[in-house]
């Protein structure tokens, strides 16, 4: 066999199994963990000196950082390979 040859895909039985579940059946703890490593949200806040700012939180509500404006907060989240969400 030539190692440079293209090998056609094997039968479906070699494909990895996909887990399926009903999201409506998740416990509160499981739901809280959903997207935890991929999602962060930005929330407008008022800083101690009265200036506006934006707090960055993990999906479970854990504070992660502060930013001076929404775009800086969004850029920080994207830079860390997470998906930003805005909370009003």
KOLMAR-241222 format. One record per atom (N, C-alpha, C, O): x, y negated, z negated; residue number from 1; residue in one letter. Coordinates in steps of 0.05 Angstrom, whole numbers. Layout:
BEGIN
r c1->X; c2->Y; c3->Z; resi->NUM; resn->a
...
END
This chain:
BEGIN
r c1->17; c2->24; c3->0; resi->1; resn->x
r c1->0; c2->0; c3->0; resi->1; resn->x
r c1->18; c2->-25; c3->0; resi->1; resn->x
r c1->37; c2->-26; c3->-15; resi->1; resn->x
r c1->11; c2->-44; c3->16; resi->2; resn->x
r c1->25; c2->-69; c3->18; resi->2; resn->x
r c1->15; c2->-88; c3->-4; resi->2; resn->x
r c1->-9; c2->-92; c3->-6; resi->2; resn->x
r c1->32; c2->-99; c3->-22; resi->3; resn->x
r c1->23; c2->-115; c3->-44; resi->3; resn->x
r c1->12; c2->-142; c3->-34; resi->3; resn->x
r c1->-1; c2->-156; c3->-50; resi->3; resn->x
r c1->16; c2->-149; c3->-9; resi->4; resn->x
r c1->6; c2->-174; c3->2; resi->4; resn->x
r c1->-22; c2->-171; c3->14; resi->4; resn->x
r c1->-34; c2->-190; c3->23; resi->4; resn->x
r c1->-32; c2->-146; c3->14; resi->5; resn->x
r c1->-58; c2->-140; c3->25; resi->5; resn->x
r c1->-80; c2->-151; c3->7; resi->5; resn->x
r c1->-77; c2->-151; c3->-17; resi->5; resn->x
r c1->-102; c2->-160; c3->19; resi->6; resn->x
r c1->-125; c2->-168; c3->3; resi->6; resn->x
r c1->-141; c2->-143; c3->-3; resi->6; resn->x
r c1->-148; c2->-128; c3->15; resi->6; resn->x
r c1->-147; c2->-140; c3->-29; resi->7; resn->x
r c1->-163; c2->-117; c3->-37; resi->7; resn->x
r c1->-192; c2->-126; c3->-41; resi->7; resn->x
r c1->-197; c2->-145; c3->-55; resi->7; resn->x
r c1->-210; c2->-113; c3->-27; resi->8; resn->x
r c1->-238; c2->-121; c3->-30; resi->8; resn->x
r c1->-248; c2->-116; c3->-59; resi->8; resn->x
r c1->-238; c2->-98; c3->-72; resi->8; resn->x
r c1->-268; c2->-132; c3->-67; resi->9; resn->x
r c1->-278; c2->-128; c3->-94; resi->9; resn->x
r c1->-290; c2->-100; c3->-98; resi->9; resn->x
r c1->-301; c2->-89; c3->-79; resi->9; resn->x
r c1->-287; c2->-90; c3->-122; resi->10; resn->x
r c1->-298; c2->-63; c3->-128; resi->10; resn->x
r c1->-328; c2->-64; c3->-132; resi->10; resn->x
r c1->-341; c2->-84; c3->-129; resi->10; resn->x
r c1->-339; c2->-41; c3->-139; resi->11; resn->x
r c1->-367; c2->-39; c3->-144; resi->11; resn->x
r c1->-376; c2->-56; c3->-168; resi->11; resn->x
r c1->-359; c2->-64; c3->-184; resi->11; resn->x
r c1->-402; c2->-61; c3->-170; resi->12; resn->x
r c1->-412; c2->-78; c3->-191; resi->12; resn->x
r c1->-406; c2->-68; c3->-219; resi->12; resn->x
r c1->-405; c2->-83; c3->-238; resi->12; resn->x
r c1->-402; c2->-42; c3->-221; resi->13; resn->x
r c1->-396; c2->-30; c3->-248; resi->13; resn->x
r c1->-370; c2->-41; c3->-259; resi->13; resn->x
r c1->-366; c2->-39; c3->-283; resi->13; resn->x
r c1->-352; c2->-52; c3->-243; resi->14; resn->x
r c1->-327; c2->-63; c3->-253; resi->14; resn->x
r c1->-330; c2->-93; c3->-262; resi->14; resn->x
r c1->-312; c2->-104; c3->-274; resi->14; resn->x
r c1->-353; c2->-104; c3->-256; resi->15; resn->x
r c1->-358; c2->-132; c3->-264; resi->15; resn->x
r c1->-362; c2->-133; c3->-295; resi->15; resn->x
r c1->-374; c2->-115; c3->-306; resi->15; resn->x
r c1->-353; c2->-155; c3->-308; resi->16; resn->x
r c1->-357; c2->-157; c3->-336; resi->16; resn->x
r c1->-387; c2->-160; c3->-343; resi->16; resn->x
r c1->-402; c2->-172; c3->-328; resi->16; resn->x
r c1->-395; c2->-149; c3->-365; resi->17; resn->x
r c1->-422; c2->-151; c3->-374; resi->17; resn->x
r c1->-428; c2->-179; c3->-384; resi->17; resn->x
r c1->-411; c2->-192; c3->-396; resi->17; resn->x
r c1->-452; c2->-188; c3->-378; resi->18; resn->x
r c1->-460; c2->-215; c3->-387; resi->18; resn->x
r c1->-480; c2->-211; c3->-410; resi->18; resn->x
r c1->-500; c2->-197; c3->-407; resi->18; resn->x
r c1->-474; c2->-223; c3->-433; resi->19; resn->x
r c1->-493; c2->-222; c3->-455; resi->19; resn->x
r c1->-516; c2->-241; c3->-450; resi->19; resn->x
r c1->-511; c2->-264; c3->-442; resi->19; resn->x
r c1->-540; c2->-232; c3->-455; resi->20; resn->x
r c1->-563; c2->-250; c3->-453; resi->20; resn->x
r c1->-577; c2->-251; c3->-480; resi->20; resn->x
r c1->-577; c2->-231; c3->-495; resi->20; resn->x
r c1->-588; c2->-273; c3->-486; resi->21; resn->x
r c1->-603; c2->-276; c3->-511; resi->21; resn->x
r c1->-624; c2->-298; c3->-508; resi->21; resn->x
r c1->-622; c2->-314; c3->-490; resi->21; resn->x
r c1->-644; c2->-297; c3->-525; resi->22; resn->x
r c1->-665; c2->-317; c3->-525; resi->22; resn->x
r c1->-657; c2->-339; c3->-544; resi->22; resn->x
r c1->-656; c2->-334; c3->-568; resi->22; resn->x
r c1->-652; c2->-363; c3->-534; resi->23; resn->x
r c1->-643; c2->-385; c3->-551; resi->23; resn->x
r c1->-664; c2->-392; c3->-573; resi->23; resn->x
r c1->-656; c2->-403; c3->-593; resi->23; resn->x
r c1->-689; c2->-385; c3->-568; resi->24; resn->x
r c1->-710; c2->-391; c3->-588; resi->24; resn->x
r c1->-707; c2->-373; c3->-612; resi->24; resn->x
r c1->-719; c2->-378; c3->-633; resi->24; resn->x
r c1->-691; c2->-352; c3->-610; resi->25; resn->x
r c1->-687; c2->-333; c3->-632; resi->25; resn->x
r c1->-662; c2->-339; c3->-649; resi->25; resn->x
r c1->-656; c2->-323; c3->-667; resi->25; resn->x
r c1->-648; c2->-361; c3->-643; resi->26; resn->x
r c1->-624; c2->-368; c3->-658; resi->26; resn->x
r c1->-631; c2->-377; c3->-686; resi->26; resn->x
r c1->-651; c2->-391; c3->-690; resi->26; resn->x
r c1->-615; c2->-370; c3->-706; resi->27; resn->x
r c1->-618; c2->-381; c3->-733; resi->27; resn->x
r c1->-608; c2->-410; c3->-733; resi->27; resn->x
r c1->-595; c2->-418; c3->-713; resi->27; resn->x
r c1->-614; c2->-425; c3->-754; resi->28; resn->x
r c1->-604; c2->-452; c3->-755; resi->28; resn->x
r c1->-573; c2->-453; c3->-755; resi->28; resn->x
r c1->-562; c2->-471; c3->-742; resi->28; resn->x
r c1->-561; c2->-434; c3->-769; resi->29; resn->x
r c1->-531; c2->-433; c3->-769; resi->29; resn->x
r c1->-520; c2->-427; c3->-741; resi->29; resn->x
r c1->-501; c2->-439; c3->-733; resi->29; resn->x
r c1->-533; c2->-408; c3->-727; resi->30; resn->x
r c1->-524; c2->-402; c3->-700; resi->30; resn->x
r c1->-528; c2->-426; c3->-681; resi->30; resn->x
r c1->-511; c2->-432; c3->-664; resi->30; resn->x
r c1->-551; c2->-439; c3->-684; resi->31; resn->x
r c1->-556; c2->-462; c3->-667; resi->31; resn->x
r c1->-536; c2->-484; c3->-672; resi->31; resn->x
r c1->-528; c2->-498; c3->-653; resi->31; resn->x
r c1->-528; c2->-488; c3->-697; resi->32; resn->x
r c1->-509; c2->-509; c3->-704; resi->32; resn->x
r c1->-482; c2->-503; c3->-691; resi->32; resn->x
r c1->-467; c2->-522; c3->-685; resi->32; resn->x
r c1->-475; c2->-478; c3->-687; resi->33; resn->x
r c1->-449; c2->-471; c3->-675; resi->33; resn->x
r c1->-450; c2->-472; c3->-644; resi->33; resn->x
r c1->-429; c2->-472; c3->-632; resi->33; resn->x
r c1->-474; c2->-474; c3->-633; resi->34; resn->x
r c1->-476; c2->-474; c3->-604; resi->34; resn->x
r c1->-463; c2->-499; c3->-592; resi->34; resn->x
r c1->-472; c2->-522; c3->-598; resi->34; resn->x
r c1->-444; c2->-496; c3->-575; resi->35; resn->x
r c1->-430; c2->-518; c3->-562; resi->35; resn->x
r c1->-411; c2->-533; c3->-580; resi->35; resn->x
r c1->-401; c2->-555; c3->-572; resi->35; resn->x
r c1->-406; c2->-523; c3->-604; resi->36; resn->x
r c1->-389; c2->-537; c3->-623; resi->36; resn->x
r c1->-362; c2->-546; c3->-612; resi->36; resn->x
r c1->-354; c2->-568; c3->-617; resi->36; resn->x
r c1->-349; c2->-529; c3->-597; resi->37; resn->x
r c1->-322; c2->-535; c3->-587; resi->37; resn->x
r c1->-323; c2->-551; c3->-561; resi->37; resn->x
r c1->-302; c2->-561; c3->-552; resi->37; resn->x
r c1->-346; c2->-553; c3->-549; resi->38; resn->x
r c1->-348; c2->-566; c3->-523; resi->38; resn->x
r c1->-362; c2->-593; c3->-523; resi->38; resn->x
r c1->-361; c2->-608; c3->-503; resi->38; resn->x
r c1->-376; c2->-599; c3->-544; resi->39; resn->x
r c1->-393; c2->-623; c3->-545; resi->39; resn->x
r c1->-386; c2->-641; c3->-567; resi->39; resn->x
r c1->-381; c2->-633; c3->-590; resi->39; resn->x
r c1->-385; c2->-667; c3->-561; resi->40; resn->x
r c1->-381; c2->-688; c3->-582; resi->40; resn->x
r c1->-400; c2->-710; c3->-576; resi->40; resn->x
r c1->-407; c2->-715; c3->-553; resi->40; resn->x
r c1->-409; c2->-723; c3->-597; resi->41; resn->x
r c1->-428; c2->-745; c3->-592; resi->41; resn->x
r c1->-417; c2->-771; c3->-603; resi->41; resn->x
r c1->-401; c2->-772; c3->-621; resi->41; resn->x
r c1->-426; c2->-793; c3->-590; resi->42; resn->x
r c1->-418; c2->-820; c3->-597; resi->42; resn->x
r c1->-441; c2->-834; c3->-609; resi->42; resn->x
r c1->-463; c2->-834; c3->-598; resi->42; resn->x
r c1->-436; c2->-847; c3->-632; resi->43; resn->x
r c1->-458; c2->-860; c3->-646; resi->43; resn->x
r c1->-449; c2->-889; c3->-653; resi->43; resn->x
r c1->-428; c2->-893; c3->-664; resi->43; resn->x
r c1->-465; c2->-909; c3->-645; resi->44; resn->x
r c1->-458; c2->-936; c3->-652; resi->44; resn->x
r c1->-459; c2->-940; c3->-683; resi->44; resn->x
r c1->-477; c2->-931; c3->-696; resi->44; resn->x
r c1->-439; c2->-955; c3->-694; resi->45; resn->x
r c1->-438; c2->-960; c3->-723; resi->45; resn->x
r c1->-429; c2->-988; c3->-727; resi->45; resn->x
r c1->-421; c2->-1002; c3->-709; resi->45; resn->x
r c1->-431; c2->-997; c3->-752; resi->46; resn->x
r c1->-420; c2->-1023; c3->-760; resi->46; resn->x
r c1->-396; c2->-1017; c3->-779; resi->46; resn->x
r c1->-400; c2->-1003; c3->-799; resi->46; resn->x
r c1->-373; c2->-1026; c3->-772; resi->47; resn->x
r c1->-349; c2->-1021; c3->-788; resi->47; resn->x
r c1->-350; c2->-1038; c3->-813; resi->47; resn->x
r c1->-366; c2->-1055; c3->-816; resi->47; resn->x
r c1->-331; c2->-1032; c3->-832; resi->48; resn->x
r c1->-331; c2->-1045; c3->-858; resi->48; resn->x
r c1->-329; c2->-1075; c3->-857; resi->48; resn->x
r c1->-339; c2->-1088; c3->-874; resi->48; resn->x
r c1->-316; c2->-1085; c3->-836; resi->49; resn->x
r c1->-313; c2->-1115; c3->-834; resi->49; resn->x
r c1->-336; c2->-1127; c3->-819; resi->49; resn->x
r c1->-335; c2->-1151; c3->-812; resi->49; resn->x
r c1->-357; c2->-1111; c3->-813; resi->50; resn->x
r c1->-381; c2->-1122; c3->-799; resi->50; resn->x
r c1->-379; c2->-1121; c3->-769; resi->50; resn->x
r c1->-398; c2->-1127; c3->-755; resi->50; resn->x
r c1->-356; c2->-1112; c3->-759; resi->51; resn->x
r c1->-353; c2->-1110; c3->-730; resi->51; resn->x
r c1->-366; c2->-1084; c3->-719; resi->51; resn->x
r c1->-367; c2->-1064; c3->-733; resi->51; resn->x
r c1->-377; c2->-1086; c3->-695; resi->52; resn->x
r c1->-389; c2->-1061; c3->-683; resi->52; resn->x
r c1->-367; c2->-1042; c3->-675; resi->52; resn->x
r c1->-344; c2->-1050; c3->-669; resi->52; resn->x
r c1->-373; c2->-1016; c3->-676; resi->53; resn->x
r c1->-354; c2->-995; c3->-668; resi->53; resn->x
r c1->-370; c2->-971; c3->-660; resi->53; resn->x
r c1->-395; c2->-971; c3->-659; resi->53; resn->x
r c1->-356; c2->-949; c3->-653; resi->54; resn->x
r c1->-369; c2->-925; c3->-645; resi->54; resn->x
r c1->-355; c2->-901; c3->-658; resi->54; resn->x
r c1->-331; c2->-898; c3->-657; resi->54; resn->x
r c1->-372; c2->-885; c3->-672; resi->55; resn->x
r c1->-361; c2->-861; c3->-685; resi->55; resn->x
r c1->-364; c2->-837; c3->-666; resi->55; resn->x
r c1->-384; c2->-834; c3->-652; resi->55; resn->x
r c1->-343; c2->-820; c3->-666; resi->56; resn->x
r c1->-343; c2->-796; c3->-650; resi->56; resn->x
r c1->-347; c2->-773; c3->-670; resi->56; resn->x
r c1->-332; c2->-770; c3->-689; resi->56; resn->x
r c1->-367; c2->-756; c3->-665; resi->57; resn->x
r c1->-373; c2->-733; c3->-683; resi->57; resn->x
r c1->-373; c2->-707; c3->-666; resi->57; resn->x
r c1->-380; c2->-707; c3->-643; resi->57; resn->x
r c1->-365; c2->-685; c3->-679; resi->58; resn->x
r c1->-367; c2->-659; c3->-667; resi->58; resn->x
r c1->-397; c2->-652; c3->-666; resi->58; resn->x
r c1->-414; c2->-665; c3->-678; resi->58; resn->x
r c1->-404; c2->-631; c3->-651; resi->59; resn->x
r c1->-432; c2->-623; c3->-648; resi->59; resn->x
r c1->-445; c2->-617; c3->-674; resi->59; resn->x
r c1->-470; c2->-620; c3->-676; resi->59; resn->x
r c1->-430; c2->-609; c3->-694; resi->60; resn->x
r c1->-442; c2->-603; c3->-720; resi->60; resn->x
r c1->-444; c2->-627; c3->-739; resi->60; resn->x
r c1->-452; c2->-624; c3->-762; resi->60; resn->x
r c1->-436; c2->-650; c3->-729; resi->61; resn->x
r c1->-438; c2->-675; c3->-744; resi->61; resn->x
r c1->-412; c2->-683; c3->-759; resi->61; resn->x
r c1->-411; c2->-704; c3->-771; resi->61; resn->x
r c1->-391; c2->-666; c3->-757; resi->62; resn->x
r c1->-366; c2->-672; c3->-769; resi->62; resn->x
r c1->-353; c2->-697; c3->-756; resi->62; resn->x
r c1->-349; c2->-697; c3->-732; resi->62; resn->x
r c1->-347; c2->-718; c3->-772; resi->63; resn->x
r c1->-334; c2->-742; c3->-761; resi->63; resn->x
r c1->-306; c2->-735; c3->-750; resi->63; resn->x
r c1->-291; c2->-720; c3->-763; resi->63; resn->x
r c1->-300; c2->-745; c3->-726; resi->64; resn->x
r c1->-274; c2->-739; c3->-715; resi->64; resn->x
r c1->-257; c2->-764; c3->-710; resi->64; resn->x
r c1->-233; c2->-763; c3->-713; resi->64; resn->x
r c1->-269; c2->-786; c3->-702; resi->65; resn->x
r c1->-254; c2->-810; c3->-696; resi->65; resn->x
r c1->-272; c2->-835; c3->-695; resi->65; resn->x
r c1->-296; c2->-832; c3->-694; resi->65; resn->x
r c1->-259; c2->-858; c3->-694; resi->66; resn->x
r c1->-273; c2->-883; c3->-689; resi->66; resn->x
r c1->-261; c2->-896; c3->-665; resi->66; resn->x
r c1->-237; c2->-893; c3->-659; resi->66; resn->x
r c1->-277; c2->-911; c3->-650; resi->67; resn->x
r c1->-268; c2->-925; c3->-626; resi->67; resn->x
r c1->-280; c2->-953; c3->-626; resi->67; resn->x
r c1->-302; c2->-957; c3->-636; resi->67; resn->x
r c1->-266; c2->-972; c3->-614; resi->68; resn->x
r c1->-276; c2->-1000; c3->-613; resi->68; resn->x
r c1->-299; c2->-1004; c3->-594; resi->68; resn->x
r c1->-315; c2->-1022; c3->-598; resi->68; resn->x
r c1->-301; c2->-987; c3->-574; resi->69; resn->x
r c1->-324; c2->-990; c3->-555; resi->69; resn->x
r c1->-331; c2->-962; c3->-544; resi->69; resn->x
r c1->-317; c2->-943; c3->-546; resi->69; resn->x
r c1->-355; c2->-962; c3->-531; resi->70; resn->x
r c1->-366; c2->-937; c3->-521; resi->70; resn->x
r c1->-348; c2->-923; c3->-500; resi->70; resn->x
r c1->-345; c2->-899; c3->-501; resi->70; resn->x
r c1->-337; c2->-939; c3->-482; resi->71; resn->x
r c1->-320; c2->-927; c3->-461; resi->71; resn->x
r c1->-295; c2->-914; c3->-472; resi->71; resn->x
r c1->-286; c2->-894; c3->-462; resi->71; resn->x
r c1->-283; c2->-927; c3->-492; resi->72; resn->x
r c1->-259; c2->-915; c3->-504; resi->72; resn->x
r c1->-266; c2->-889; c3->-518; resi->72; resn->x
r c1->-252; c2->-869; c3->-517; resi->72; resn->x
r c1->-289; c2->-888; c3->-532; resi->73; resn->x
r c1->-299; c2->-864; c3->-545; resi->73; resn->x
r c1->-304; c2->-842; c3->-525; resi->73; resn->x
r c1->-295; c2->-819; c3->-529; resi->73; resn->x
r c1->-317; c2->-849; c3->-503; resi->74; resn->x
r c1->-322; c2->-829; c3->-482; resi->74; resn->x
r c1->-296; c2->-819; c3->-470; resi->74; resn->x
r c1->-293; c2->-794; c3->-466; resi->74; resn->x
r c1->-277; c2->-836; c3->-464; resi->75; resn->x
r c1->-252; c2->-828; c3->-453; resi->75; resn->x
r c1->-237; c2->-809; c3->-472; resi->75; resn->x
r c1->-224; c2->-790; c3->-463; resi->75; resn->x
r c1->-238; c2->-815; c3->-498; resi->76; resn->x
r c1->-224; c2->-798; c3->-517; resi->76; resn->x
r c1->-236; c2->-770; c3->-517; resi->76; resn->x
r c1->-222; c2->-750; c3->-519; resi->76; resn->x
r c1->-262; c2->-768; c3->-516; resi->77; resn->x
r c1->-276; c2->-742; c3->-515; resi->77; resn->x
r c1->-268; c2->-727; c3->-490; resi->77; resn->x
r c1->-261; c2->-703; c3->-492; resi->77; resn->x
r c1->-270; c2->-740; c3->-467; resi->78; resn->x
r c1->-263; c2->-727; c3->-442; resi->78; resn->x
r c1->-234; c2->-718; c3->-441; resi->78; resn->x
r c1->-228; c2->-696; c3->-431; resi->78; resn->x
r c1->-216; c2->-734; c3->-452; resi->79; resn->x
r c1->-188; c2->-728; c3->-453; resi->79; resn->x
r c1->-183; c2->-702; c3->-469; resi->79; resn->x
r c1->-164; c2->-688; c3->-463; resi->79; resn->x
r c1->-200; c2->-697; c3->-488; resi->80; resn->x
r c1->-197; c2->-672; c3->-504; resi->80; resn->x
r c1->-214; c2->-650; c3->-493; resi->80; resn->x
r c1->-221; c2->-631; c3->-507; resi->80; resn->x
r c1->-222; c2->-652; c3->-468; resi->81; resn->x
r c1->-236; c2->-631; c3->-453; resi->81; resn->x
r c1->-263; c2->-624; c3->-466; resi->81; resn->x
r c1->-270; c2->-600; c3->-468; resi->81; resn->x
r c1->-277; c2->-644; c3->-476; resi->82; resn->x
r c1->-303; c2->-640; c3->-487; resi->82; resn->x
r c1->-323; c2->-656; c3->-471; resi->82; resn->x
r c1->-315; c2->-674; c3->-455; resi->82; resn->x
r c1->-349; c2->-651; c3->-475; resi->83; resn->x
r c1->-370; c2->-665; c3->-461; resi->83; resn->x
r c1->-382; c2->-686; c3->-480; resi->83; resn->x
r c1->-391; c2->-679; c3->-502; resi->83; resn->x
r c1->-383; c2->-711; c3->-472; resi->84; resn->x
r c1->-394; c2->-732; c3->-489; resi->84; resn->x
r c1->-424; c2->-733; c3->-488; resi->84; resn->x
r c1->-436; c2->-728; c3->-467; resi->84; resn->x
r c1->-437; c2->-740; c3->-510; resi->85; resn->x
r c1->-466; c2->-745; c3->-511; resi->85; resn->x
r c1->-469; c2->-770; c3->-528; resi->85; resn->x
r c1->-455; c2->-774; c3->-548; resi->85; resn->x
r c1->-488; c2->-787; c3->-520; resi->86; resn->x
r c1->-493; c2->-813; c3->-534; resi->86; resn->x
r c1->-517; c2->-810; c3->-552; resi->86; resn->x
r c1->-538; c2->-800; c3->-543; resi->86; resn->x
r c1->-515; c2->-818; c3->-577; resi->87; resn->x
r c1->-537; c2->-818; c3->-595; resi->87; resn->x
r c1->-545; c2->-847; c3->-600; resi->87; resn->x
r c1->-528; c2->-863; c3->-606; resi->87; resn->x
r c1->-570; c2->-852; c3->-597; resi->88; resn->x
r c1->-580; c2->-880; c3->-600; resi->88; resn->x
r c1->-588; c2->-885; c3->-629; resi->88; resn->x
r c1->-596; c2->-906; c3->-636; resi->88; resn->x
END
